[in-house]
Structure formats: C-alpha cells, structure tokens
C-alpha cells in the first residue's frame, strides 16, 4: 500500500510576527515561527552530513523569512534574513516539523541549555508551548 504524503494547500508568510502558516490537504494546520524553521533547517550546514554532525543554531530569535521559492512540486527554499538559504524544505519535512513542533522545540531549548546558551524570549513563545 502506498502512503499518501500530505501536501500544502496554502502557505502564508506573516513577516511582522515572523510566522509561517501552513495548511495541508489532510486538514492539518500549523503556524511555525521563523526561528524554529531556521534552527531545524534541513540543510547540511545545520544537520551536518551524518548523525552527530548537527550544528546547534544560536541567536536566531529574531530571524525572519525574506522569500519562499518553490522547488518543483515537492518543496520550497526558505530564504532567511541572516543569509541562510540552503535548506530545501520538502512538504514531508514541513509537515513533520508541524506535527512534532512541541517535542522538537523542547529538545532545541534543552540543547541550548546544555551548551550554556540562553535565548531571548519572543512574543510568539506562547505558541510553541501549546497554542
């Protein structure tokens, strides 16, 4: 049996609140902060080339997306105002980031603490803890 992967039916960038809103054809909807998307970029610069090679992203609290560019019919490149633009966000990756955002965000905050970093709280932080 072939698994049907959700595809977005709507993508809206809200630059003032630094939030990307996604609606998928399975009915799921997500509002993902630009910081979250930046620190979980699928690029080799962030994820490395293998397990254990991930690079912790710090100081990204105010990062914003400046452009969203389609990649075929399966993904987008998000261009960030800190110059990062090498991650290709497939529909599957964006959906996964939405579904797992609370767990992934908690993991990121713990990794920051473990590395001795603190992030400056942002207005959208309440959205990360439970909408």
C-alpha positions in Angstrom: 0.0 0.0 0.0 1.3 3.4 -1.0 1.4 6.0 1.8 -0.1 9.3 0.7 2.0 12.2 2.0 0.2 15.4 2.9 0.8 18.4 0.6 0.2 22.0 1.4 -2.9 23.8 0.1 -1.9 27.2 1.5 1.3 28.8 2.6 1.3 32.3 4.1 4.2 34.2 5.5 3.4 36.7 8.2 6.6 38.7 8.4 5.5 41.1 11.2 5.0 38.2 13.6 7.8 36.1 11.9 5.4 33.2 11.4 4.8 30.8 8.5 1.3 29.4 8.3 0.7 26.1 6.5 -2.5 24.3 5.7 -2.2 20.7 4.4 -4.6 18.6 2.3 -5.0 16.2 5.2 -6.7 19.1 7.2 -3.7 19.8 9.4 -2.7 23.5 10.0 0.5 24.8 11.6 1.9 28.2 12.5 5.6 27.8 12.6 7.9 30.6 13.9 10.8 31.5 11.5 13.3 30.9 14.3 12.0 27.3 14.6 12.2 26.7 10.9 15.7 28.2 10.8 17.1 26.1 13.7 15.6 23.0 12.1 16.7 23.7 8.6 17.2 20.6 6.5 20.5 21.9 5.2 23.8 20.2 5.7 25.0 23.5 7.3 22.6 22.7 10.2 22.1 19.0 10.1 25.6 18.0 9.1 26.4 15.1 6.8 25.5 12.4 9.2 24.5 11.6 12.8 26.3 13.5 15.4 27.3 16.3 13.0 24.4 18.6 13.7 25.4 22.2 14.4 23.4 24.0 17.2 22.0 27.2 15.9 22.1 30.1 18.4 21.0 33.7 18.3 18.2 33.1 15.8 15.3 34.6 17.9 14.6 37.5 15.5 15.4 35.8 12.2 12.8 36.3 9.5 12.0 34.7 6.1 12.5 37.1 3.2 11.4 34.8 0.4 9.8 31.5 -0.3 10.8 29.9 -3.6 9.2 26.7 -5.0 11.4 23.7 -5.8 9.5 21.7 -8.4 6.2 20.5 -7.0 7.6 18.9 -3.8 9.4 21.6 -1.7 10.3 25.2 -1.1 13.5 27.0 -0.3 13.1 29.4 2.6 15.4 32.4 2.4 16.2 33.9 5.8 17.4 37.4 6.5 20.6 36.1 8.2 21.7 34.9 4.7 20.8 31.2 5.2 19.1 29.8 2.1 20.5 26.3 1.5 17.7 24.2 3.1 15.2 22.6 0.8 12.0 22.1 2.9 10.0 19.2 1.3 6.3 19.0 2.0 7.1 16.0 4.2 9.7 17.9 6.2 7.3 20.9 6.8 4.5 18.6 7.8 6.9 16.7 10.2 8.1 20.0 11.7 4.5 21.0 12.3 3.4 17.7 13.8 6.4 17.5 16.1 7.0 21.1 16.9 6.4 20.9 20.6 8.8 18.0 21.1 11.4 19.4 18.7 11.2 22.8 20.3 11.6 21.4 23.8 14.6 19.4 22.5 16.1 22.5 21.0 15.7 24.5 24.2 17.3 21.7 26.2 20.3 21.5 23.7 20.7 25.3 24.1 20.8 25.0 27.9 23.2 22.0 27.8 25.5 24.1 25.6 25.4 27.1 28.0 23.3 29.3 25.8 20.2 31.3 26.6 17.7 32.6 24.1 15.9 35.9 24.4 12.1 35.3 24.8 10.0 36.4 21.9 6.3 37.3 21.6 5.4 34.0 19.8 6.9 31.8 22.5 3.5 31.0 23.9 2.6 29.4 20.5 5.4 27.0 20.9 4.2 25.7 24.2 0.6 24.9 23.3 -1.3 27.3 21.1 
